[in-house]
Amino acid sequence: MNSNTLKKVRQIILMMMMVMFTGHQTKAQDSTKFFLGNYVFPNTCNMLYKNKGGVSVDQEYSIRNQEFEKKSLSGGIMAEYHLNQRLALRLGLGFRSTGYRIRPLIYINTDIITGLKDTIKTGEKHTFYYAEIPLDFVVRFGKHWYAAAGVTGLYNFCHYKYYYNKRFDNGIPELETRKKNVAAQVAIGYRMAYKDRIMIDIQPGAQCMIRSLYVNDPMNRRMVVAGLTIGLMVPQKKHKRWKEPVEQVIIEKQL
């Protein structure tokens, strides 16, 4: 996938987010169960490894020490359906940019004639672009707090390798990137209301791939991300299900 196509994908997702956020108030006005909104998930990506026997101990040590975290970002649109006052289902559609880096090496070459030193610094970065469909089961406790757990379906549509500040579209030829993957996630969140029209979610959480990043990878790499999700949710109607139950007071009219 070239850069122009990637830009078009990003533009389409941004347009979808804008439409969802600006147009949701005109739809489903008779419903009291739905929230619609957007989310952004800045995070840090690390790797989990499990040597399946195809890599020596020295190679495994080298891989574990050379590969390190990369700042990542996810974002998209989501819908939330409330089953009752405490339970809800949440479904999203988004875009993810993630990956990992390899520690740079510095080489110093000295010209034997002039004595001049030439410093060469290598660096490598791998970036993966995914379409994601998160599905969460949300349990509310207290007035504002909730816990969420679920899975995210991932589809990889490109993998770029950056080496010497140059981009290579084929990633790692000897390791095939897995196109379809699934990740499990857990989070705890805090929801607050703004003018009784917009719900703001602050949700720290973590996510781990269930299957390996690469097909037939002897190190069985799996991405683990941790970060903070910020969501803006708008009820389609003044939502009573999220508020604390109010005790009913029955007044007997004396005759």
RODO-2510 file (C-alpha; in nm, 4 decimals, decimal comma):
residues 255
     n   res          X          Y          Z
     1     m     0,0000     0,0000     0,0000
     2     n     0,1540     0,3305    -0,1056
     3     s     0,1527     0,6552     0,0936
     4     n    -0,1301     0,8094    -0,1129
     5     t    -0,3596     0,5151    -0,0420
     6     l    -0,2699     0,5299     0,3281
     7     k    -0,3569     0,8996     0,3401
     8     k    -0,6941     0,8268     0,1784
     9     v    -0,7670     0,5579     0,4409
    10     r    -0,6871     0,8026     0,7200
    11     q    -0,9063     1,0720     0,5619
    12     i    -1,1999     0,8314     0,5298
    13     i    -1,1712     0,7293     0,8971
    14     l    -1,1494     1,0925     1,0087
    15     m    -1,4574     1,1780     0,8018
    16     m    -1,6461     0,8854     0,9590
    17     m    -1,5507     1,0105     1,3054
    18     m    -1,6691     1,3637     1,2256
    19     v    -1,9989     1,2392     1,0854
    20     m    -2,0602     1,0194     1,3870
    21     f    -1,9825     1,2978     1,6329
    22     t    -2,1754     1,5766     1,4606
    23     g    -2,4688     1,3813     1,3222
    24     h    -2,5606     1,1397     1,5956
    25     q    -2,8014     1,3757     1,7719
    26     t    -3,0445     1,3640     1,4796
    27     k    -3,0720     0,9869     1,4857
    28     a    -3,2494     0,7476     1,7177
    29     q    -3,3952     1,0282     1,9284
    30     d    -3,6575     0,7924     2,0658
    31     s    -3,3960     0,5566     2,2109
    32     t    -3,2695     0,5702     2,5672
    33     k    -3,0217     0,2838     2,5363
    34     f    -2,7571     0,4037     2,2920
    35     f    -2,4434     0,6121     2,3124
    36     l    -2,2441     0,7074     2,0023
    37     g    -1,9030     0,8720     1,9974
    38     n    -1,5327     0,8684     1,9245
    39     y    -1,2210     0,7406     2,0966
    40     v    -0,8456     0,7920     2,0794
    41     f    -0,5943     0,5560     2,2410
    42     p    -0,2335     0,6798     2,2679
    43     n    -0,0209     0,3930     2,3949
    44     t     0,3182     0,2269     2,4117
    45     c     0,3806    -0,1027     2,2338
    46     n     0,6144    -0,3721     2,3677
    47     m     0,6788    -0,7367     2,2806
    48     l     0,6230    -1,0685     2,4529
    49     y     0,8516    -1,3521     2,3418
    50     k     0,8424    -1,7299     2,3622
    51     n     1,1305    -1,9204     2,2071
    52     k     0,9801    -2,2186     2,0252
    53     g     1,3191    -2,3855     1,9884
    54     g     1,4304    -2,2432     1,6539
    55     v     1,6563    -1,9767     1,8052
    56     s     1,9737    -2,0269     2,0075
    57     v     2,0088    -1,8848     2,3572
    58     d     2,2553    -1,6197     2,2357
    59     q     2,0255    -1,5144     1,9502
    60     e     1,7280    -1,4957     2,1850
    61     y     1,9243    -1,2757     2,4250
    62     s     2,0263    -1,0481     2,1394
    63     i     1,6688    -1,0149     2,0067
    64     r     1,5259    -0,9406     2,3511
    65     n     1,7832    -0,6663     2,4107
    66     q     1,7740    -0,5088     2,0660
    67     e     1,3981    -0,4753     2,0158
    68     f     1,2264    -0,2144     2,2306
    69     e     0,9055    -0,0137     2,2635
    70     k     0,7484     0,2239     2,0164
    71     k     0,4881     0,4933     2,0738
    72     s     0,1604     0,3973     1,9071
    73     l    -0,1860     0,5376     1,8423
    74     s    -0,5376     0,4052     1,7855
    75     g    -0,8594     0,5903     1,7190
    76     g    -1,2047     0,5477     1,5754
    77     i    -1,5784     0,5515     1,6362
    78     m    -1,7837     0,3451     1,8795
    79     a    -2,1365     0,2643     1,9869
    80     e    -2,2529     0,1592     2,3311
    81     y    -2,5733    -0,0289     2,4141
    82     h    -2,6937    -0,0406     2,7748
    83     l    -2,8509    -0,3662     2,8843
    84     n    -2,9483    -0,2229     3,2232
    85     q    -2,8209     0,0253     3,4813
    86     r    -2,4954    -0,1668     3,5365
    87     l    -2,4144    -0,3601     3,2185
    88     a    -2,3376    -0,2442     2,8650
    89     l    -2,1893    -0,3678     2,5367
    90     r    -1,9518    -0,1483     2,3373
    91     l    -1,8508    -0,1924     1,9714
    92     g    -1,6025     0,0154     1,7742
    93     l    -1,4365     0,0574     1,4371
    94     g    -1,0948     0,2171     1,4148
    95     f    -0,7445     0,2540     1,2790
    96     r    -0,4208     0,1548     1,4554
    97     s    -0,0597     0,2517     1,3967
    98     t     0,1794     0,0439     1,6060
    99     g     0,5146    -0,1372     1,5923
   100     y     0,8549    -0,1679     1,7544
   101     r     1,2085    -0,0355     1,7191
   102     i     1,5551    -0,1877     1,7121
   103     r     1,8277    -0,0205     1,9147
   104     p     2,0696     0,1781     1,6956
   105     l     2,4307     0,0699     1,6575
   106     i     2,7166     0,3171     1,6167
   107     y     3,0179     0,2332     1,4013
   108     i     3,3308     0,4510     1,3871
   109     n     3,5493     0,4095     1,0792
   110     t     3,8969     0,5652     1,0814
   111     d     4,0717     0,6454     0,7551
   112     i     4,4210     0,4967     0,7787
   113     i     4,5670     0,7712     0,5566
   114     t     4,4014     1,0902     0,6808
   115     g     4,3124     0,9705     1,0278
   116     l     3,9644     1,1182     0,9917
   117     k     3,6860     0,9384     1,1713
   118     d     3,3492     0,8682     1,0146
   119     t     3,0606     0,7876     1,2483
   120     i     2,7839     0,5647     1,1128
   121     k     2,4660     0,5197     1,3137
   122     t     2,2168     0,2542     1,2147
   123     g     1,8546     0,2518     1,3200
   124     e     1,5556     0,0358     1,2378
   125     k     1,1855     0,0825     1,2984
   126     h     0,8877    -0,1355     1,2100
   127     t     0,5431     0,0185     1,1714
   128     f     0,2227    -0,1819     1,1275
   129     y    -0,1124    -0,0378     1,0203
   130     y    -0,4289    -0,2190     1,1270
   131     a    -0,8022    -0,1836     1,0951
   132     e    -0,9494    -0,2729     1,4344
   133     i    -1,2908    -0,3755     1,5660
   134     p    -1,2974    -0,3647     1,9482
   135     l    -1,5801    -0,5344     2,1381
   136     d    -1,6109    -0,4808     2,5152
   137     f    -1,8385    -0,5885     2,7969
   138     v    -1,8721    -0,2999     3,0427
   139     v    -1,9663    -0,3344     3,4109
   140     r    -2,0394    -0,0207     3,6080
   141     f    -1,9711     0,0124     3,9798
   142     g    -2,0161     0,3224     4,1925
   143     k    -2,1348     0,6514     4,0500
   144     h    -1,8666     0,7083     3,7848
   145     w    -1,6371     0,4043     3,7702
   146     y    -1,6576     0,1054     3,5390
   147     a    -1,4525    -0,1950     3,4265
   148     a    -1,4294    -0,3214     3,0691
   149     a    -1,2993    -0,6427     2,9147
   150     g    -1,3205    -0,7894     2,5672
   151     v    -1,1449    -0,8638     2,2406
   152     t    -1,0328    -0,6688     1,9352
   153     g    -1,0270    -0,8051     1,5821
   154     l    -0,7234    -0,6807     1,3864
   155     y    -0,6565    -0,6758     1,0137
   156     n    -0,3089    -0,5723     0,8961
   157     f    -0,3060    -0,3939     0,5609
   158     c     0,0587    -0,2829     0,5513
   159     h     0,3941    -0,3195     0,7269
   160     y     0,6739    -0,0665     0,6729
   161     k     1,0377    -0,1087     0,7711
   162     y     1,2472     0,2056     0,8147
   163     y     1,6224     0,1577     0,7891
   164     y     1,8762     0,4395     0,7563
   165     n     1,5707     0,6709     0,7397
   166     k     1,4561     0,4911     0,4244
   167     r     1,1257     0,3084     0,3963
   168     f     1,0950    -0,0483     0,2733
   169     d     0,7425    -0,1672     0,1987
   170     n     0,8025    -0,5393     0,2394
   171     g     0,8836    -0,5305     0,6134
   172     i     1,0890    -0,8410     0,6900
   173     p     1,0933    -1,0737     0,3850
   174     e     1,1863    -1,3824     0,5880
   175     l     0,8983    -1,3239     0,8348
   176     e     0,5459    -1,2960     0,6964
   177     t     0,3222    -1,0538     0,8865
   178     r     0,0025    -1,2189     1,0047
   179     k    -0,2889    -1,0488     0,8310
   180     k    -0,5654    -1,1404     1,0769
   181     n    -0,5196    -1,1386     1,4508
   182     v    -0,7119    -1,1074     1,7756
   183     a    -0,6171    -0,9248     2,0932
   184     a    -0,7623    -0,9462     2,4447
   185     q    -0,8011    -0,6313     2,6514
   186     v    -0,8893    -0,5156     3,0019
   187     a    -0,9425    -0,1633     3,1335
   188     i    -1,0850     0,0396     3,4163
   189     g    -1,2491     0,3729     3,3450
   190     y    -1,4031     0,6868     3,4870
   191     r    -1,7019     0,8495     3,3178
   192     m    -1,8063     1,2063     3,3823
   193     a    -2,0840     1,4147     3,2320
   194     y    -2,0478     1,7541     3,0678
   195     k    -2,3711     1,9590     3,0712
   196     d    -2,5693     1,6309     3,0693
   197     r    -2,5078     1,6001     2,6950
   198     i    -2,1546     1,4640     2,6529
   199     m    -2,0013     1,1791     2,8501
   200     i    -1,6218     1,1889     2,8806
   201     d    -1,4433     0,8577     2,9419
   202     i    -1,0914     0,8379     3,0870
   203     q    -0,9842     0,4765     3,0600
   204     p    -0,6357     0,3329     3,1290
   205     g    -0,5977    -0,0175     2,9934
   206     a    -0,3820    -0,2851     2,8346
   207     q    -0,4124    -0,5206     2,5381
   208     c    -0,2222    -0,8316     2,4267
   209     m    -0,2252    -1,0179     2,0946
   210     i    -0,3469    -1,3761     2,1239
   211     r    -0,1661    -1,4970     1,8114
   212     s     0,1921    -1,4208     1,7076
   213     l     0,2730    -1,1059     1,5114
   214     y     0,4476    -1,3036     1,2354
   215     v     0,3568    -1,6332     1,0717
   216     n     0,5993    -1,9147     1,1674
   217     d     0,8011    -1,6860     1,3933
   218     p     1,0494    -1,8911     1,6025
   219     m     1,0383    -1,6221     1,8732
   220     n     0,6562    -1,6093     1,8734
   221     r     0,6419    -1,2296     1,9093
   222     r     0,3141    -1,0900     2,0435
   223     m     0,2419    -0,7191     2,0791
   224     v     0,1401    -0,5821     2,4182
   225     v     0,0105    -0,2255     2,4359
   226     a    -0,0725    -0,0132     2,7402
   227     g    -0,2076     0,3380     2,7405
   228     l    -0,4950     0,5742     2,8071
   229     t    -0,8193     0,5781     2,6100
   230     i    -1,0083     0,9069     2,5934
   231     g    -1,3643     0,8819     2,4659
   232     l    -1,6460     1,1257     2,3974
   233     m    -1,9880     0,9622     2,4120
   234     v    -2,3223     1,1309     2,3486
   235     p    -2,6556     0,9726     2,4487
   236     q    -2,9178     0,9752     2,1773
   237     k    -3,1670     1,0911     2,4367
   238     k    -3,1336     1,2154     2,7913
   239     h    -2,9948     0,8992     2,9374
   240     k    -3,1343     0,7789     3,2703
   241     r    -2,9718     0,4376     3,2826
   242     w    -2,6271     0,5655     3,3779
   243     k    -2,7465     0,7722     3,6741
   244     e    -2,7766     0,6477     4,0286
   245     p    -3,1130     0,4878     4,1062
   246     v    -3,3432     0,7320     4,2807
   247     e    -3,5568     0,6068     4,5626
   248     q    -3,9230     0,6603     4,4974
   249     v    -4,1156     0,8388     4,7655
   250     i    -4,4842     0,7604     4,7833
   251     i    -4,6976     1,0280     4,9426
   252     e    -5,0333     0,9133     5,0650
   253     k    -5,3008     1,1676     5,0241
   254     q    -5,5032     1,1854     5,3344
   255     l    -5,8721     1,2064     5,2851
***
